[in-house]
Amino acid sequence: MPTIEQASAAFGVTVDEHLDLQAEIPILSGLQFQGDVAVVPVTGQAARTPIPAAGIPVVRGQAQANTHLLVATGPAFFSPEPSGRSLVLGVLTVEEGATAYLAHPEHAFSGIAPGTYELRRQREQADQVRLVAD
């Protein structure tokens, strides 16, 4: 498993100083969350748009800070939800032998194993339903 330091160097993502750069990044195939983004395993149509080397911002933070960036080693694909109004951000497909990562300055990296997933926003119920703010 790669470390946060190795992933930071490979993808050019700077993480907060309080994080242990020597911590290993687990590569998971089940349901996982990173802040306000959920990674949900699904069966269905695979994504076919390659993730570029610079990655794809799936949720942008305020003033472009704290963006959740989707990056990958090996063949991985992301098809964004075209409407932008749904809680579903898009479909991610990670091919065998590849790994995708959600990168975020405060949360470091979440490793995503081969498979097909929906990336979703979380919402919360307070006085009214609203998106979770990360």
Summary of the structure (lengths in Angstrom):
residues: 134
radius of gyration: 14.3
end to end distance: 26.3
largest distance: 45.0
contacts: 382
relative contact order: 0.26
helix: 8%
strand: 44%
